[in-house]
Amino acid sequence: MNEICRIRSVPVRGIFFILFLFAVATAFSQQYFDTVQLRKSVEFMSADDKMGRLPGSDGSQVVSEYILAEFKNAGLVPLCSNGYQHFSYIKGWQNTDSCAAWLDDKELVPYLDFAPVNYFHTCKAGLEAEVVFVGNGEGVNWKKCTGKWVLLLEDENIHRTTASHMAIIQGAGGIIVIDTTDSLQYEYSNVLRISTKKSTTLGPVVKISPAVADSLLAKKNLSLSKILAHDSKEYCIPLGVKFKAYTTFAPNEVMAKNVVAVLEGSDPGLKNEFIVVGGHYDHVGFTERISKKTGKMRTYIYNGADDNASGTTAVVELAKKYASQAVRPKRSIVFVAFDAEEEGLIGSAKFFNECLPFDTSQVKAMVNLDMVGR
């Protein structure tokens, strides 16, 4: 009885996947999957020389070529542009020299008094307005901040990006973040999780030094040291001072591509219906940082063997198995290796929204293979 209850509690998507696996097992009952080849495929994609398969990188290019070659060798028909669906997206923004700030008509020094920040994919923004100090952003009457600068203090309860997001969606005109670190630097963070090639007019956002923060707070007999010593960080105080800043940024555009091929169905009436089998082949690349063990700079490669060389290998091997059968499936099966999944599911969104070479209403199901290696 308990077993029956557990089966009945499986979600619909879970039932579909179980049926899919059963169908695969039946179709390939006389042919095993070559585990040696599976391992070789995963090792090839996740090897150090692929440097983590970051979209647009040499390692990503090699892996995409490998996937397409496997599809073609299996007899699949490449779709889109000879098997590739090319697309671009914005990954971060470069700072430019066209950033400036003033406090009560006194021009501030870049990277000494202030630093530009891009939290909202802002290409170009400017604001001259009064400043409202809101502490850490908790318990704020945001109506008092509409169209004005919001002065934020980061603390242990709320991160400045979270507070900035909260302020901007509530109608603040710009964000000023008090930076208590040793040096002011340009900062980019995709707070709005924007994954497409577009910019916004939200902002501007700047960080300021503790000295400039004290200048802003002085008219209300406040100082940064007093605020930091106070237990509560909840404020909403118009400071009676004007602040002006302009920020301009240039996008870092990345070129990426999905790998797409189709196995045409055998039934004349059903071959125009499609099952999509996919998984992403990109990963997060590498980083260089000082090793805690040696104290020296070291390159750390994020190989992504499970995430998602395993799923990509499964997609490729399923394509080869289905294509090798004497009797093809009735419906057409589209096999796709997505790029830029780690950047915010960009490749799959581009695939279904922009460049499908078939009618999307005829996609009857999609099986996503992600991290199947454990």
Rosetta blueprint (number, residue, H / E / L):
1 M L
2 N H
3 E H
4 I H
5 C H
6 R H
7 I H
8 R H
9 S L
10 V L
11 P L
12 V H
13 R H
14 G H
15 I H
16 F H
17 F H
18 I H
19 L H
20 F H
21 L H
22 F H
23 A H
24 V H
25 A H
26 T H
27 A H
28 F L
29 S L
30 Q L
31 Q L
32 Y L
33 F L
34 D L
35 T H
36 V H
37 Q H
38 L H
39 R H
40 K H
41 S H
42 V H
43 E H
44 F H
45 M H
46 S H
47 A L
48 D H
49 D H
50 K H
51 M L
52 G L
53 R L
54 L L
55 P L
56 G L
57 S L
58 D H
59 G H
60 S H
61 Q H
62 V H
63 V H
64 S H
65 E H
66 Y H
67 I H
68 L H
69 A H
70 E H
71 F H
72 K H
73 N H
74 A L
75 G L
76 L L
77 V E
78 P E
79 L L
80 C L
81 S E
82 N L
83 G L
84 Y E
85 Q E
86 H E
87 F E
88 S E
89 Y E
90 I E
91 K E
92 G E
93 W E
94 Q E
95 N E
96 T L
97 D L
98 S L
99 C L
100 A E
101 A E
102 W E
103 L E
104 D L
105 D L
106 K E
107 E E
108 L L
109 V L
110 P E
111 Y L
112 L L
113 D L
114 F E
115 A E
116 P E
117 V E
118 N E
119 Y L
120 F L
121 H L
122 T E
123 C L
124 K E
125 A E
126 G E
127 L E
128 E E
129 A E
130 E E
131 V E
132 V E
133 F E
134 V E
135 G E
136 N L
137 G L
138 E L
139 G L
140 V L
141 N L
142 W H
143 K H
144 K H
145 C H
146 T E
147 G L
148 K L
149 W E
150 V E
151 L E
152 L E
153 L E
154 E L
155 D L
156 E L
157 N L
158 I L
159 H L
160 R H
161 T H
162 T H
163 A H
164 S H
165 H H
166 M H
167 A H
168 I H
169 I H
170 Q L
171 G L
172 A E
173 G L
174 G E
175 I E
176 I E
177 V E
178 I E
179 D L
180 T L
181 T L
182 D L
183 S L
184 L L
185 Q L
186 Y L
187 E E
188 Y E
189 S L
190 N L
191 V L
192 L L
193 R L
194 I L
195 S L
196 T L
197 K L
198 K L
199 S L
200 T E
201 T L
202 L L
203 G L
204 P L
205 V E
206 V E
207 K E
208 I E
209 S L
210 P H
211 A H
212 V H
213 A H
214 D H
215 S H
216 L H
217 L H
218 A H
219 K H
220 K H
221 N L
222 L L
223 S L
224 L H
225 S H
226 K H
227 I H
228 L H
229 A H
230 H L
231 D L
232 S L
233 K L
234 E E
235 Y E
236 C E
237 I E
238 P E
239 L E
240 G E
241 V E
242 K E
243 F E
244 K E
245 A E
246 Y E
247 T E
248 T E
249 F E
250 A E
251 P E
252 N E
253 E E
254 V E
255 M E
256 A E
257 K E
258 N E
259 V E
260 V E
261 A E
262 V E
263 L E
264 E L
265 G L
266 S L
267 D L
268 P L
269 G L
270 L L
271 K L
272 N L
273 E L
274 F E
275 I E
276 V E
277 V E
278 G E
279 G E
280 H E
281 Y L
282 D L
283 H L
284 V L
285 G L
286 F E
287 T E
288 E E
289 R E
290 I E
291 S L
292 K L
293 K L
294 T L
295 G L
296 K L
297 M E
298 R E
299 T E
300 Y E
301 I E
302 Y L
303 N L
304 G L
305 A H
306 D H
307 D H
308 N H
309 A H
310 S H
311 G H
312 T H
313 T H
314 A H
315 V H
316 V H
317 E H
318 L H
319 A H
320 K H
321 K H
322 Y H
323 A H
324 S H
325 Q L
326 A L
327 V L
328 R L
329 P L
330 K L
331 R L
332 S E
333 I E
334 V E
335 F E
336 V E
337 A E
338 F E
339 D L
340 A L
341 E L
342 E L
343 E L
344 G L
345 L L
346 I H
347 G H
348 S H
349 A H
350 K H
351 F H
352 F H
353 N H
354 E L
355 C L
356 L L
357 P L
358 F L
359 D L
360 T H
361 S H
362 Q H
363 V E
364 K E
365 A E
366 M E
367 V E
368 N E
369 L L
370 D L
371 M L
372 V L
373 G L
374 R L
